[in-house]
Amino acid sequence: MLVGAVVNLWRYPVKSLKAEPLQRAEVLSDGLAGDRAAALLVDSPTNARAGKPFRGKESSRLHLTADPETAASYAADAKTLVSLTTEPGRWFDARPVSILLDLWVRDVEALVGEPLDPLRWRPNLYVEAAPDFTRREADLLDLTLRAGTVELRVVDTNKRCLTVTYDIATGASDPRVLGEVARNRENVVGIYCEVVTPGLVSVGDTLSIV
């Protein structure tokens, strides 16, 4: 069954920082190559998140830059010291690949009454749904999807936090976004996947249910 077509691919080389657009991505067993391969770790010993990643929840401006030094200055403004780590491993909040459909974004746009940039949701694959595809996130749980030569198993819905309230261009927060998602979509926008078969995916590839 056709879900739709991949219209954007993004990875986030440093966790919580600006997205990098791709035309083609290598998907490894642990996610897109180069995705969240680094993070800014909290150094301030009295901070409750000492030793853990500094995230969008802690600064609404992190997604505005891809530069770790600039991001560190945003952290300093919040009285937090951070340092870049590139130790082997990935800095995921949950699962390695996230997928977002324009259908689901339109749901939220209808609730708040204005267009929303899909990057607000920080997906890896952004998919334009086929005209006859109407399923929401929970309907896809445990299914296997194929895009390009990659197969992905849907393992969870993407439950949202404060970061989705941030405007992509300015960092300004609109609490209505998360409020409406919580009230009307069980706090879910998007799905998380594990990699079943590594491979390549490109903008323009179809996404189908296997």
N, C-alpha and C positions, 0 to 999 in steps of 0.2 A: 504493500500500500504506500502510495506516495504521500509524504508529509509536506514537502515543499522543496525550495532551492536555497542553497547557501548564498547569501548576498553580501555577507561580511565575515571576515575572520580576524580575530584579535588575540594577541597574547600580551602578557603583562610581565616584562622581564624582571622588574622589581615589584614585589608584592605591594599592592595598594597605590602604586604610582601609575602614571599615564599609560594608556594602551598603545600598542604598536600594531598598526594595520598590516595585514598580510594578504597576498594574493594566493599563496599556496603554503600549506603547513605540513610538516612531518609530524605525525602523531605517534609517539612512542608508547610503550606499555604504561608509563606513568604520566601521560599527558602530552601536550604540544611541546615540541622541542623548544627550549629557551623560555618556557612559560613559568613565571614565579620561581626562577632559579636563584634569586637573591631576595634579601629582605633587610629592612632597617630594624635592628633589635634595640630594645629599650635598655639603656645603660644605667639610668638613674636608679640607685639601689633602693630608694624608698618608694619607688613607683610599684603599684600592684602588679604591673605587667613586666617587671624587670626580667630580662632574658628572653622575652617573647616579642613577636613582631609589633612594630608601631603601625597602626591600621587607620583606615579612613574614619573609623569611629572616634579616633583621637584627634583628627585634624580634617576639616572639610576641604582643605586645599591640596592634599596629597595627589589627587588625580589630575591636577593642573600641570604637573611637571613629570618628566622622565628622569630628571637629574637628581641623584641621591643627595648631593650637597645642598641643593635648593630645598629638597624635602627635609633634610636635617635642620635647616634654618626654620622651617615651619614648626618642626617639633620643638626647637628651642623657644620659639614664641609661646609655646604651650608649657614652658618650663620643664621640658623633657629632653634629656640627652640620648642620642641614638648613634649607632654605628652600623655600617653596611657589612653584611655577611654574605659570602658567596660559597659557603661550605657546601659540599655535595648534599643533594636532597632537594625537595620541593617544599614551598611554603604555601600550601593550600589550606584554606579554612575547612574544606570538606573533601570533595572528590576531584579527580584530575581534569575533567572536561565538563564545561557548562554550556548548555544550549538554550537559546531564547527564540521564540517565534514572534513575528510581528503581530500575529493574532492576539497573543497574550498582552503585548504592549498596548494594543488598541483597547483592550478591556480596561486597563488602568487609565488611559487617556480619556475614555468616556466617563470615568468616575471623577476625574479632577477637572475635566473640561478644557484641556489644552494638550498640545503635542508634547511628547517626551522623547528625548534622545535615547536610543537603545543602549548607548554606552553607560547610561545611568545604572544599568543592571550588570555591567561588566561581564558579558558573556564571552565565550571563545567562538562559538558558531552562532551567527544571527541568521535566521531562516525566514524567508517569505513563504507563508503557508500556501499550499495549493487551494484553489477556490472551494473545493469540496471537503477540505480538512477542517474539522470543527472540534477536535479533542482538546481538552485542557490537560494540564500537567499530570495530575493524578491518574489520568486514563492511560498514560504511557509507562507507568511503573512496571519494571521487570521485563519490558520488551527490549528487543535488540534492534538497533538502528544502523543503517549503512549510509555513509557519505564518502564518495570517492572509493578508495580501497580500504577504508577504515570501518570497523564494526564496533559499536558502542552499546553497552547495556545500561538502561536507565535504572538507577539504583535509589534515587531520592528526588524529592521536590526541593526547590531552592527557596528556603525560608529567609525572609528579608529582614534587614536591620536599618539603622539610621542612615547608612551611606546612600541609600536610594533616594533620600530627600535632597541630595546635593545637585545643584545645577552643574552641568558638565563644563560650561564656559566660565562660570564665575565662582562656583563653590557655595553660592547662597543656598540656604536650606528652605524647602517648602514642606513642612510637616504633613500637609494634606496627603502627600503621595503615600507615605508609609501608613498613615491613618486609614486611608481608603483600602489599601492592600490588606491591612489587618482585618478590617471590618467585613470586606466583601470577597476576599480571595484567600481566606485562611492564612494570610501572611505569606503567600506563595506567588512567586513570579519566576518561571524558568525551571529547568531540570538539571540534575547532576548525573554524570555517566562515568562508568569505568570502561577502560579500553579492553575489548575482547580480541580484536585483531588490529595490530598497528599497521600504519600505511600512510598514504598521502590524501589530503583533502584540499580542494581548491574552490575559490569563489566560482559560482556557477554550477557546481556539482549538485545533484539532487540528494535529498535526504529521504530515505524510505524505511518503512518497517520491514524487517526481514521476515 
